[in-house]
Amino acid sequence: MKYEVLKGCVISAQRRNVGDVVEIDDSEARMLMGIGRIAPAQEKSEPVVNRSVGLGDDQPKRRGRNKKAD
């Protein structure tokens, strides 16, 4: 199974950095998950697509506050 490294550590006598995805055996994985060093890797999903119609890439207008009457 593949795991993602959450904190820098040594896995199978090799230095691993945050964000690395590694495949290791169950006994070592259980130990490292117990101390919060790794987590199961998530499958990469499809990229996010902007499905809004008619808005384009323009930013919405910000509404200002009315000035106080003296």
PDB file of N, H, CA, C and O in Angstrom:
ATOM      1  N   MET A   1       0.845  -1.174   0.000  1.00  0.00           N
ATOM      2  CA  MET A   1       0.000   0.000   0.000  1.00  0.00           C
ATOM      3  C   MET A   1       0.891   1.238   0.000  1.00  0.00           C
ATOM      4  O   MET A   1       2.010   1.205   0.513  1.00  0.00           O
ATOM      5  N   LYS A   2       0.395   2.321  -0.572  1.00  0.00           N
ATOM      6  H   LYS A   2      -0.514   2.347  -0.989  1.00  0.00           H
ATOM      7  CA  LYS A   2       1.174   3.551  -0.647  1.00  0.00           C
ATOM      8  C   LYS A   2       0.788   4.486   0.494  1.00  0.00           C
ATOM      9  O   LYS A   2      -0.377   4.589   0.876  1.00  0.00           O
ATOM     10  N   TYR A   3       1.800   5.160   1.021  1.00  0.00           N
ATOM     11  H   TYR A   3       2.747   5.076   0.710  1.00  0.00           H
ATOM     12  CA  TYR A   3       1.622   6.080   2.127  1.00  0.00           C
ATOM     13  C   TYR A   3       2.285   7.400   1.806  1.00  0.00           C
ATOM     14  O   TYR A   3       3.285   7.447   1.089  1.00  0.00           O
ATOM     15  N   GLU A   4       1.718   8.485   2.343  1.00  0.00           N
ATOM     16  H   GLU A   4       0.906   8.447   2.925  1.00  0.00           H
ATOM     17  CA  GLU A   4       2.291   9.817   2.168  1.00  0.00           C
ATOM     18  C   GLU A   4       2.987  10.219   3.456  1.00  0.00           C
ATOM     19  O   GLU A   4       2.444  10.029   4.545  1.00  0.00           O
ATOM     20  N   VAL A   5       4.187  10.774   3.337  1.00  0.00           N
ATOM     21  H   VAL A   5       4.627  10.928   2.452  1.00  0.00           H
ATOM     22  CA  VAL A   5       4.971  11.187   4.497  1.00  0.00           C
ATOM     23  C   VAL A   5       4.456  12.542   4.993  1.00  0.00           C
ATOM     24  O   VAL A   5       4.416  13.509   4.233  1.00  0.00           O
ATOM     25  N   LEU A   6       4.064  12.608   6.268  1.00  0.00           N
ATOM     26  H   LEU A   6       4.097  11.822   6.885  1.00  0.00           H
ATOM     27  CA  LEU A   6       3.558  13.837   6.858  1.00  0.00           C
ATOM     28  C   LEU A   6       4.654  14.643   7.549  1.00  0.00           C
ATOM     29  O   LEU A   6       4.602  15.872   7.584  1.00  0.00           O
ATOM     30  N   LYS A   7       5.641  13.945   8.097  1.00  0.00           N
ATOM     31  H   LYS A   7       5.684  12.947   8.069  1.00  0.00           H
ATOM     32  CA  LYS A   7       6.774  14.589   8.770  1.00  0.00           C
ATOM     33  C   LYS A   7       8.035  13.879   8.302  1.00  0.00           C
ATOM     34  O   LYS A   7       8.023  12.667   8.087  1.00  0.00           O
ATOM     35  N   GLY A   8       9.115  14.622   8.145  1.00  0.00           N
ATOM     36  H   GLY A   8       9.124  15.607   8.320  1.00  0.00           H
ATOM     37  CA  GLY A   8      10.369  14.029   7.713  1.00  0.00           C
ATOM     38  C   GLY A   8      10.809  12.916   8.645  1.00  0.00           C
ATOM     39  O   GLY A   8      10.755  13.062   9.866  1.00  0.00           O
ATOM     40  N   CYS A   9      11.249  11.794   8.065  1.00  0.00           N
ATOM     41  H   CYS A   9      11.293  11.676   7.073  1.00  0.00           H
ATOM     42  CA  CYS A   9      11.663  10.653   8.875  1.00  0.00           C
ATOM     43  C   CYS A   9      12.518   9.705   8.030  1.00  0.00           C
ATOM     44  O   CYS A   9      12.737   9.934   6.841  1.00  0.00           O
ATOM     45  N   VAL A  10      12.996   8.636   8.674  1.00  0.00           N
ATOM     46  H   VAL A  10      12.818   8.450   9.641  1.00  0.00           H
ATOM     47  CA  VAL A  10      13.779   7.610   8.002  1.00  0.00           C
ATOM     48  C   VAL A  10      12.908   6.377   7.853  1.00  0.00           C
ATOM     49  O   VAL A  10      12.402   5.836   8.836  1.00  0.00           O
ATOM     50  N   ILE A  11      12.736   5.936   6.601  1.00  0.00           N
ATOM     51  H   ILE A  11      13.147   6.376   5.802  1.00  0.00           H
ATOM     52  CA  ILE A  11      11.928   4.760   6.310  1.00  0.00           C
ATOM     53  C   ILE A  11      12.791   3.800   5.518  1.00  0.00           C
ATOM     54  O   ILE A  11      13.332   4.164   4.474  1.00  0.00           O
ATOM     55  N   SER A  12      12.922   2.588   6.001  1.00  0.00           N
ATOM     56  H   SER A  12      12.482   2.293   6.849  1.00  0.00           H
ATOM     57  CA  SER A  12      13.744   1.549   5.354  1.00  0.00           C
ATOM     58  C   SER A  12      15.157   2.049   5.096  1.00  0.00           C
ATOM     59  O   SER A  12      15.702   1.854   4.009  1.00  0.00           O
ATOM     60  N   ALA A  13      15.745   2.691   6.088  1.00  0.00           N
ATOM     61  H   ALA A  13      15.303   2.850   6.971  1.00  0.00           H
ATOM     62  CA  ALA A  13      17.116   3.202   6.060  1.00  0.00           C
ATOM     63  C   ALA A  13      17.339   4.266   4.996  1.00  0.00           C
ATOM     64  O   ALA A  13      18.470   4.457   4.550  1.00  0.00           O
ATOM     65  N   GLN A  14      16.282   4.967   4.577  1.00  0.00           N
ATOM     66  H   GLN A  14      15.363   4.812   4.940  1.00  0.00           H
ATOM     67  CA  GLN A  14      16.397   6.068   3.623  1.00  0.00           C
ATOM     68  C   GLN A  14      15.635   7.275   4.157  1.00  0.00           C
ATOM     69  O   GLN A  14      14.544   7.144   4.711  1.00  0.00           O
ATOM     70  N   ARG A  15      16.227   8.447   3.982  1.00  0.00           N
ATOM     71  H   ARG A  15      17.113   8.554   3.532  1.00  0.00           H
ATOM     72  CA  ARG A  15      15.614   9.692   4.434  1.00  0.00           C
ATOM     73  C   ARG A  15      14.434  10.029   3.529  1.00  0.00           C
ATOM     74  O   ARG A  15      14.565  10.010   2.305  1.00  0.00           O
ATOM     75  N   ARG A  16      13.279  10.340   4.127  1.00  0.00           N
ATOM     76  H   ARG A  16      13.172  10.356   5.121  1.00  0.00           H
ATOM     77  CA  ARG A  16      12.078  10.717   3.377  1.00  0.00           C
ATOM     78  C   ARG A  16      11.633  12.101   3.827  1.00  0.00           C
ATOM     79  O   ARG A  16      11.665  12.414   5.017  1.00  0.00           O
ATOM     80  N   ASN A  17      11.218  12.926   2.875  1.00  0.00           N
ATOM     81  H   ASN A  17      11.192  12.672   1.908  1.00  0.00           H
ATOM     82  CA  ASN A  17      10.782  14.287   3.157  1.00  0.00           C
ATOM     83  C   ASN A  17       9.258  14.378   3.132  1.00  0.00           C
ATOM     84  O   ASN A  17       8.576  13.466   2.664  1.00  0.00           O
ATOM     85  N   VAL A  18       8.739  15.485   3.640  1.00  0.00           N
ATOM     86  H   VAL A  18       9.293  16.226   4.020  1.00  0.00           H
ATOM     87  CA  VAL A  18       7.302  15.721   3.666  1.00  0.00           C
ATOM     88  C   VAL A  18       6.764  15.710   2.238  1.00  0.00           C
ATOM     89  O   VAL A  18       7.339  16.328   1.342  1.00  0.00           O
ATOM     90  N   GLY A  19       5.653  15.001   2.038  1.00  0.00           N
ATOM     91  H   GLY A  19       5.186  14.499   2.766  1.00  0.00           H
ATOM     92  CA  GLY A  19       5.010  14.945   0.730  1.00  0.00           C
ATOM     93  C   GLY A  19       5.421  13.774  -0.131  1.00  0.00           C
ATOM     94  O   GLY A  19       4.780  13.514  -1.149  1.00  0.00           O
ATOM     95  N   ASP A  20       6.478  13.051   0.242  1.00  0.00           N
ATOM     96  H   ASP A  20       6.999  13.262   1.068  1.00  0.00           H
ATOM     97  CA  ASP A  20       6.890  11.869  -0.527  1.00  0.00           C
ATOM     98  C   ASP A  20       5.835  10.777  -0.403  1.00  0.00           C
ATOM     99  O   ASP A  20       5.204  10.629   0.643  1.00  0.00           O
ATOM    100  N   VAL A  21       5.647  10.016  -1.476  1.00  0.00           N
ATOM    101  H   VAL A  21       6.159  10.137  -2.326  1.00  0.00           H
ATOM    102  CA  VAL A  21       4.750   8.871  -1.450  1.00  0.00           C
ATOM    103  C   VAL A  21       5.610   7.622  -1.517  1.00  0.00           C
ATOM    104  O   VAL A  21       6.389   7.446  -2.454  1.00  0.00           O
ATOM    105  N   VAL A  22       5.469   6.750  -0.516  1.00  0.00           N
ATOM    106  H   VAL A  22       4.837   6.893   0.245  1.00  0.00           H
ATOM    107  CA  VAL A  22       6.298   5.553  -0.412  1.00  0.00           C
ATOM    108  C   VAL A  22       5.428   4.320  -0.278  1.00  0.00           C
ATOM    109  O   VAL A  22       4.275   4.398   0.146  1.00  0.00           O
ATOM    110  N   GLU A  23       5.992   3.182  -0.643  1.00  0.00           N
ATOM    111  H   GLU A  23       6.929   3.119  -0.987  1.00  0.00           H
ATOM    112  CA  GLU A  23       5.309   1.906  -0.469  1.00  0.00           C
ATOM    113  C   GLU A  23       6.151   1.086   0.498  1.00  0.00           C
ATOM    114  O   GLU A  23       7.303   0.762   0.209  1.00  0.00           O
ATOM    115  N   ILE A  24       5.566   0.747   1.660  1.00  0.00           N
ATOM    116  H   ILE A  24       4.631   1.010   1.895  1.00  0.00           H
ATOM    117  CA  ILE A  24       6.303   0.024   2.689  1.00  0.00           C
ATOM    118  C   ILE A  24       5.453  -1.123   3.222  1.00  0.00           C
ATOM    119  O   ILE A  24       4.256  -1.204   2.946  1.00  0.00           O
ATOM    120  N   ASP A  25       6.085  -2.007   3.988  1.00  0.00           N
ATOM    121  H   ASP A  25       7.057  -1.942   4.212  1.00  0.00           H
ATOM    122  CA  ASP A  25       5.365  -3.167   4.532  1.00  0.00           C
ATOM    123  C   ASP A  25       4.450  -2.755   5.684  1.00  0.00           C
ATOM    124  O   ASP A  25       4.588  -1.665   6.239  1.00  0.00           O
ATOM    125  N   ASP A  26       3.524  -3.630   6.030  1.00  0.00           N
ATOM    126  H   ASP A  26       3.412  -4.515   5.579  1.00  0.00           H
ATOM    127  CA  ASP A  26       2.474  -3.309   7.003  1.00  0.00           C
ATOM    128  C   ASP A  26       2.994  -3.053   8.410  1.00  0.00           C
ATOM    129  O   ASP A  26       2.496  -2.159   9.095  1.00  0.00           O
ATOM    130  N   SER A  27       3.989  -3.822   8.855  1.00  0.00           N
ATOM    131  H   SER A  27       4.394  -4.547   8.298  1.00  0.00           H
ATOM    132  CA  SER A  27       4.460  -3.653  10.237  1.00  0.00           C
ATOM    133  C   SER A  27       5.115  -2.288  10.441  1.00  0.00           C
ATOM    134  O   SER A  27       4.869  -1.623  11.447  1.00  0.00           O
ATOM    135  N   GLU A  28       5.936  -1.877   9.502  1.00  0.00           N
ATOM    136  H   GLU A  28       6.137  -2.417   8.684  1.00  0.00           H
ATOM    137  CA  GLU A  28       6.585  -0.569   9.601  1.00  0.00           C
ATOM    138  C   GLU A  28       5.553   0.549   9.419  1.00  0.00           C
ATOM    139  O   GLU A  28       5.640   1.590  10.070  1.00  0.00           O
ATOM    140  N   ALA A  29       4.581   0.330   8.538  1.00  0.00           N
ATOM    141  H   ALA A  29       4.510  -0.516   8.009  1.00  0.00           H
ATOM    142  CA  ALA A  29       3.549   1.332   8.305  1.00  0.00           C
ATOM    143  C   ALA A  29       2.703   1.554   9.553  1.00  0.00           C
ATOM    144  O   ALA A  29       2.387   2.696   9.889  1.00  0.00           O
ATOM    145  N   ARG A  30       2.334   0.484  10.240  1.00  0.00           N
ATOM    146  H   ARG A  30       2.590  -0.444   9.968  1.00  0.00           H
ATOM    147  CA  ARG A  30       1.547   0.609  11.463  1.00  0.00           C
ATOM    148  C   ARG A  30       2.289   1.419  12.516  1.00  0.00           C
ATOM    149  O   ARG A  30       1.702   2.262  13.195  1.00  0.00           O
ATOM    150  N   MET A  31       3.589   1.153  12.644  1.00  0.00           N
ATOM    151  H   MET A  31       4.065   0.469  12.093  1.00  0.00           H
ATOM    152  CA  MET A  31       4.387   1.863  13.632  1.00  0.00           C
ATOM    153  C   MET A  31       4.465   3.358  13.292  1.00  0.00           C
ATOM    154  O   MET A  31       4.282   4.203  14.169  1.00  0.00           O
ATOM    155  N   LEU A  32       4.734   3.683  12.030  1.00  0.00           N
ATOM    156  H   LEU A  32       4.883   2.997  11.318  1.00  0.00           H
ATOM    157  CA  LEU A  32       4.876   5.082  11.629  1.00  0.00           C
ATOM    158  C   LEU A  32       3.540   5.824  11.653  1.00  0.00           C
ATOM    159  O   LEU A  32       3.503   7.022  11.937  1.00  0.00           O
ATOM    160  N   MET A  33       2.453   5.131  11.359  1.00  0.00           N
ATOM    161  H   MET A  33       2.483   4.158  11.128  1.00  0.00           H
ATOM    162  CA  MET A  33       1.135   5.763  11.456  1.00  0.00           C
ATOM    163  C   MET A  33       0.788   6.032  12.915  1.00  0.00           C
ATOM    164  O   MET A  33       0.132   7.029  13.219  1.00  0.00           O
ATOM    165  N   GLY A  34       1.214   5.164  13.812  1.00  0.00           N
ATOM    166  H   GLY A  34       1.747   4.355  13.565  1.00  0.00           H
ATOM    167  CA  GLY A  34       0.946   5.326  15.233  1.00  0.00           C
ATOM    168  C   GLY A  34       1.593   6.567  15.816  1.00  0.00           C
ATOM    169  O   GLY A  34       1.045   7.177  16.734  1.00  0.00           O
ATOM    170  N   ILE A  35       2.749   6.947  15.299  1.00  0.00           N
ATOM    171  H   ILE A  35       3.194   6.451  14.554  1.00  0.00           H
ATOM    172  CA  ILE A  35       3.428   8.142  15.811  1.00  0.00           C
ATOM    173  C   ILE A  35       3.185   9.364  14.925  1.00  0.00           C
ATOM    174  O   ILE A  35       3.779  10.421  15.141  1.00  0.00           O
ATOM    175  N   GLY A  36       2.307   9.215  13.923  1.00  0.00           N
ATOM    176  H   GLY A  36       1.825   8.356  13.747  1.00  0.00           H
ATOM    177  CA  GLY A  36       1.887  10.361  13.119  1.00  0.00           C
ATOM    178  C   GLY A  36       2.865  10.799  12.051  1.00  0.00           C
ATOM    179  O   GLY A  36       2.860  11.966  11.658  1.00  0.00           O
ATOM    180  N   ARG A  37       3.703   9.900  11.571  1.00  0.00           N
ATOM    181  H   ARG A  37       3.707   8.952  11.889  1.00  0.00           H
ATOM    182  CA  ARG A  37       4.680  10.265  10.540  1.00  0.00           C
ATOM    183  C   ARG A  37       4.171  10.062   9.115  1.00  0.00           C
ATOM    184  O   ARG A  37       4.608  10.757   8.198  1.00  0.00           O
ATOM    185  N   ILE A  38       3.252   9.116   8.920  1.00  0.00           N
ATOM    186  H   ILE A  38       2.897   8.551   9.665  1.00  0.00           H
ATOM    187  CA  ILE A  38       2.721   8.840   7.588  1.00  0.00           C
ATOM    188  C   ILE A  38       1.208   8.703   7.644  1.00  0.00           C
ATOM    189  O   ILE A  38       0.625   8.534   8.715  1.00  0.00           O
ATOM    190  N   ALA A  39       0.577   8.778   6.471  1.00  0.00           N
ATOM    191  H   ALA A  39       1.050   8.915   5.601  1.00  0.00           H
ATOM    192  CA  ALA A  39      -0.867   8.565   6.333  1.00  0.00           C
ATOM    193  C   ALA A  39      -1.099   7.884   4.993  1.00  0.00           C
ATOM    194  O   ALA A  39      -0.284   8.033   4.083  1.00  0.00           O
ATOM    195  N   PRO A  40      -2.188   7.141   4.851  1.00  0.00           N
ATOM    196  CA  PRO A  40      -2.466   6.505   3.562  1.00  0.00           C
ATOM    197  C   PRO A  40      -2.553   7.554   2.459  1.00  0.00           C
ATOM    198  O   PRO A  40      -3.171   8.604   2.640  1.00  0.00           O
ATOM    199  N   ALA A  41      -1.932   7.267   1.315  1.00  0.00           N
ATOM    200  H   ALA A  41      -1.430   6.414   1.169  1.00  0.00           H
ATOM    201  CA  ALA A  41      -1.924   8.207   0.192  1.00  0.00           C
ATOM    202  C   ALA A  41      -3.292   8.215  -0.461  1.00  0.00           C
ATOM    203  O   ALA A  41      -3.948   7.181  -0.579  1.00  0.00           O
ATOM    204  N   GLN A  42      -3.709   9.392  -0.879  1.00  0.00           N
ATOM    205  H   GLN A  42      -3.176  10.233  -0.783  1.00  0.00           H
ATOM    206  CA  GLN A  42      -5.004   9.533  -1.536  1.00  0.00           C
ATOM    207  C   GLN A  42      -4.811   9.498  -3.044  1.00  0.00           C
ATOM    208  O   GLN A  42      -3.807   9.976  -3.572  1.00  0.00           O
ATOM    209  N   GLU A  43      -5.788   8.927  -3.720  1.00  0.00           N
ATOM    210  H   GLU A  43      -6.604   8.539  -3.291  1.00  0.00           H
ATOM    211  CA  GLU A  43      -5.760   8.878  -5.177  1.00  0.00           C
ATOM    212  C   GLU A  43      -5.892  10.295  -5.712  1.00  0.00           C
ATOM    213  O   GLU A  43      -6.627  11.109  -5.151  1.00  0.00           O
ATOM    214  N   LYS A  44      -5.188  10.589  -6.788  1.00  0.00           N
ATOM    215  H   LYS A  44      -4.592   9.928  -7.243  1.00  0.00           H
ATOM    216  CA  LYS A  44      -5.308  11.904  -7.404  1.00  0.00           C
ATOM    217  C   LYS A  44      -6.599  11.948  -8.204  1.00  0.00           C
ATOM    218  O   LYS A  44      -6.865  11.074  -9.028  1.00  0.00           O
ATOM    219  N   SER A  45      -7.391  12.972  -7.951  1.00  0.00           N
ATOM    220  H   SER A  45      -7.174  13.683  -7.282  1.00  0.00           H
ATOM    221  CA  SER A  45      -8.671  13.107  -8.632  1.00  0.00           C
ATOM    222  C   SER A  45      -8.524  13.989  -9.871  1.00  0.00           C
ATOM    223  O   SER A  45      -7.451  14.530 -10.136  1.00  0.00           O
ATOM    224  N   GLU A  46      -9.603  14.125 -10.615  1.00  0.00           N
ATOM    225  H   GLU A  46     -10.475  13.685 -10.399  1.00  0.00           H
ATOM    226  CA  GLU A  46      -9.601  14.948 -11.805  1.00  0.00           C
ATOM    227  C   GLU A  46      -9.411  16.401 -11.414  1.00  0.00           C
ATOM    228  O   GLU A  46      -9.810  16.803 -10.321  1.00  0.00           O
ATOM    229  N   PRO A  47      -8.805  17.202 -12.294  1.00  0.00           N
ATOM    230  CA  PRO A  47      -8.625  18.620 -11.968  1.00  0.00           C
ATOM    231  C   PRO A  47      -9.970  19.337 -11.863  1.00  0.00           C
ATOM    232  O   PRO A  47     -10.940  18.959 -12.520  1.00  0.00           O
ATOM    233  N   VAL A  48     -10.016  20.362 -11.041  1.00  0.00           N
ATOM    234  H   VAL A  48      -9.228  20.669 -10.507  1.00  0.00           H
ATOM    235  CA  VAL A  48     -11.235  21.122 -10.826  1.00  0.00           C
ATOM    236  C   VAL A  48     -11.501  21.984 -12.055  1.00  0.00           C
ATOM    237  O   VAL A  48     -10.603  22.655 -12.564  1.00  0.00           O
ATOM    238  N   VAL A  49     -12.742  21.956 -12.521  1.00  0.00           N
ATOM    239  H   VAL A  49     -13.471  21.411 -12.107  1.00  0.00           H
ATOM    240  CA  VAL A  49     -13.130  22.713 -13.701  1.00  0.00           C
ATOM    241  C   VAL A  49     -14.161  23.754 -13.296  1.00  0.00           C
ATOM    242  O   VAL A  49     -15.102  23.444 -12.566  1.00  0.00           O
ATOM    243  N   ASN A  50     -13.990  24.990 -13.764  1.00  0.00           N
ATOM    244  H   ASN A  50     -13.225  25.242 -14.357  1.00  0.00           H
ATOM    245  CA  ASN A  50     -14.941  26.049 -13.479  1.00  0.00           C
ATOM    246  C   ASN A  50     -16.139  25.870 -14.400  1.00  0.00           C
ATOM    247  O   ASN A  50     -16.024  26.055 -15.611  1.00  0.00           O
ATOM    248  N   ARG A  51     -17.291  25.510 -13.834  1.00  0.00           N
ATOM    249  H   ARG A  51     -17.385  25.360 -12.850  1.00  0.00           H
ATOM    250  CA  ARG A  51     -18.475  25.227 -14.622  1.00  0.00           C
ATOM    251  C   ARG A  51     -19.467  26.377 -14.619  1.00  0.00           C
ATOM    252  O   ARG A  51     -20.586  26.210 -15.105  1.00  0.00           O
ATOM    253  N   SER A  52     -19.103  27.536 -14.090  1.00  0.00           N
ATOM    254  H   SER A  52     -18.195  27.672 -13.695  1.00  0.00           H
ATOM    255  CA  SER A  52     -20.026  28.668 -14.046  1.00  0.00           C
ATOM    256  C   SER A  52     -20.287  29.178 -15.463  1.00  0.00           C
ATOM    257  O   SER A  52     -19.389  29.188 -16.306  1.00  0.00           O
ATOM    258  N   VAL A  53     -21.510  29.593 -15.709  1.00  0.00           N
ATOM    259  H   VAL A  53     -22.239  29.584 -15.025  1.00  0.00           H
ATOM    260  CA  VAL A  53     -21.914  30.039 -17.034  1.00  0.00           C
ATOM    261  C   VAL A  53     -22.108  31.539 -17.017  1.00  0.00           C
ATOM    262  O   VAL A  53     -22.813  32.064 -16.155  1.00  0.00           O
ATOM    263  N   GLY A  54     -21.487  32.242 -17.965  1.00  0.00           N
ATOM    264  H   GLY A  54     -20.915  31.815 -18.665  1.00  0.00           H
ATOM    265  CA  GLY A  54     -21.708  33.665 -18.131  1.00  0.00           C
ATOM    266  C   GLY A  54     -20.929  34.561 -17.197  1.00  0.00           C
ATOM    267  O   GLY A  54     -21.035  35.783 -17.307  1.00  0.00           O
ATOM    268  N   LEU A  55     -20.156  34.016 -16.288  1.00  0.00           N
ATOM    269  H   LEU A  55     -20.069  33.024 -16.199  1.00  0.00           H
ATOM    270  CA  LEU A  55     -19.415  34.863 -15.366  1.00  0.00           C
ATOM    271  C   LEU A  55     -18.050  35.250 -15.907  1.00  0.00           C
ATOM    272  O   LEU A  55     -17.545  36.330 -15.599  1.00  0.00           O
ATOM    273  N   GLY A  56     -17.459  34.399 -16.692  1.00  0.00           N
ATOM    274  H   GLY A  56     -17.869  33.521 -16.942  1.00  0.00           H
ATOM    275  CA  GLY A  56     -16.130  34.691 -17.205  1.00  0.00           C
ATOM    276  C   GLY A  56     -15.098  34.665 -16.093  1.00  0.00           C
ATOM    277  O   GLY A  56     -15.307  34.055 -15.045  1.00  0.00           O
ATOM    278  N   ASP A  57     -13.997  35.328 -16.336  1.00  0.00           N
ATOM    279  H   ASP A  57     -13.827  35.823 -17.187  1.00  0.00           H
ATOM    280  CA  ASP A  57     -12.911  35.356 -15.355  1.00  0.00           C
ATOM    281  C   ASP A  57     -12.902  36.628 -14.526  1.00  0.00           C
ATOM    282  O   ASP A  57     -11.991  36.836 -13.724  1.00  0.00           O
ATOM    283  N   ASP A  58     -13.913  37.493 -14.707  1.00  0.00           N
ATOM    284  H   ASP A  58     -14.653  37.324 -15.358  1.00  0.00           H
ATOM    285  CA  ASP A  58     -13.951  38.755 -13.977  1.00  0.00           C
ATOM    286  C   ASP A  58     -14.244  38.520 -12.504  1.00  0.00           C
ATOM    287  O   ASP A  58     -14.985  37.610 -12.130  1.00  0.00           O
ATOM    288  N   GLN A  59     -13.647  39.357 -11.693  1.00  0.00           N
ATOM    289  H   GLN A  59     -13.045  40.096 -11.997  1.00  0.00           H
ATOM    290  CA  GLN A  59     -13.898  39.306 -10.262  1.00  0.00           C
ATOM    291  C   GLN A  59     -15.232  39.983  -9.967  1.00  0.00           C
ATOM    292  O   GLN A  59     -15.569  40.959 -10.638  1.00  0.00           O
ATOM    293  N   PRO A  60     -16.000  39.509  -8.996  1.00  0.00           N
ATOM    294  CA  PRO A  60     -17.255  40.191  -8.648  1.00  0.00           C
ATOM    295  C   PRO A  60     -16.957  41.566  -8.060  1.00  0.00           C
ATOM    296  O   PRO A  60     -15.918  41.784  -7.437  1.00  0.00           O
ATOM    297  N   LYS A  61     -17.902  42.494  -8.275  1.00  0.00           N
ATOM    298  H   LYS A  61     -18.747  42.317  -8.781  1.00  0.00           H
ATOM    299  CA  LYS A  61     -17.717  43.844  -7.761  1.00  0.00           C
ATOM    300  C   LYS A  61     -17.980  43.853  -6.267  1.00  0.00           C
ATOM    301  O   LYS A  61     -18.911  43.207  -5.784  1.00  0.00           O
ATOM    302  N   ARG A  62     -17.162  44.582  -5.547  1.00  0.00           N
ATOM    303  H   ARG A  62     -16.406  45.106  -5.938  1.00  0.00           H
ATOM    304  CA  ARG A  62     -17.350  44.713  -4.110  1.00  0.00           C
ATOM    305  C   ARG A  62     -18.300  45.861  -3.840  1.00  0.00           C
ATOM    306  O   ARG A  62     -18.226  46.915  -4.471  1.00  0.00           O
ATOM    307  N   ARG A  63     -19.169  45.643  -2.915  1.00  0.00           N
ATOM    308  H   ARG A  63     -19.229  44.787  -2.402  1.00  0.00           H
ATOM    309  CA  ARG A  63     -20.110  46.685  -2.548  1.00  0.00           C
ATOM    310  C   ARG A  63     -19.527  47.490  -1.397  1.00  0.00           C
ATOM    311  O   ARG A  63     -19.047  46.930  -0.411  1.00  0.00           O
ATOM    312  N   GLY A  64     -19.574  48.783  -1.530  1.00  0.00           N
ATOM    313  H   GLY A  64     -19.964  49.238  -2.331  1.00  0.00           H
ATOM    314  CA  GLY A  64     -19.057  49.648  -0.484  1.00  0.00           C
ATOM    315  C   GLY A  64     -20.124  49.972   0.536  1.00  0.00           C
ATOM    316  O   GLY A  64     -21.302  49.685   0.326  1.00  0.00           O
ATOM    317  N   ARG A  65     -19.726  50.552   1.610  1.00  0.00           N
ATOM    318  H   ARG A  65     -18.768  50.785   1.781  1.00  0.00           H
ATOM    319  CA  ARG A  65     -20.647  50.932   2.664  1.00  0.00           C
ATOM    320  C   ARG A  65     -21.087  52.381   2.399  1.00  0.00           C
ATOM    321  O   ARG A  65     -20.279  53.213   1.984  1.00  0.00           O
ATOM    322  N   ASN A  66     -22.369  52.675   2.639  1.00  0.00           N
ATOM    323  H   ASN A  66     -23.025  52.000   2.976  1.00  0.00           H
ATOM    324  CA  ASN A  66     -22.874  54.031   2.474  1.00  0.00           C
ATOM    325  C   ASN A  66     -22.234  54.957   3.495  1.00  0.00           C
ATOM    326  O   ASN A  66     -21.964  54.565   4.630  1.00  0.00           O
ATOM    327  N   LYS A  67     -21.999  56.188   3.072  1.00  0.00           N
ATOM    328  H   LYS A  67     -22.219  56.506   2.150  1.00  0.00           H
ATOM    329  CA  LYS A  67     -21.402  57.165   3.987  1.00  0.00           C
ATOM    330  C   LYS A  67     -22.448  57.632   4.971  1.00  0.00           C
ATOM    331  O   LYS A  67     -23.630  57.721   4.640  1.00  0.00           O
ATOM    332  N   LYS A  68     -22.006  57.934   6.196  1.00  0.00           N
ATOM    333  H   LYS A  68     -21.046  57.861   6.464  1.00  0.00           H
ATOM    334  CA  LYS A  68     -22.909  58.403   7.228  1.00  0.00           C
ATOM    335  C   LYS A  68     -23.360  59.830   6.936  1.00  0.00           C
ATOM    336  O   LYS A  68     -22.563  60.677   6.534  1.00  0.00           O
ATOM    337  N   ALA A  69     -24.623  60.076   7.140  1.00  0.00           N
ATOM    338  H   ALA A  69     -25.271  59.388   7.467  1.00  0.00           H
ATOM    339  CA  ALA A  69     -25.160  61.441   6.975  1.00  0.00           C
ATOM    340  C   ALA A  69     -24.873  62.236   8.245  1.00  0.00           C
ATOM    341  O   ALA A  69     -25.094  61.746   9.353  1.00  0.00           O
ATOM    342  N   ASP A  70     -24.369  63.489   8.080  1.00  0.00           N
ATOM    343  H   ASP A  70     -24.190  63.887   7.180  1.00  0.00           H
ATOM    344  CA  ASP A  70     -24.066  64.323   9.242  1.00  0.00           C
ATOM    345  C   ASP A  70     -25.275  65.019   9.765  1.00  0.00           C
ATOM    346  O   ASP A  70     -25.186  65.760  10.744  1.00  0.00           O
TER     347      ASP A  70
END
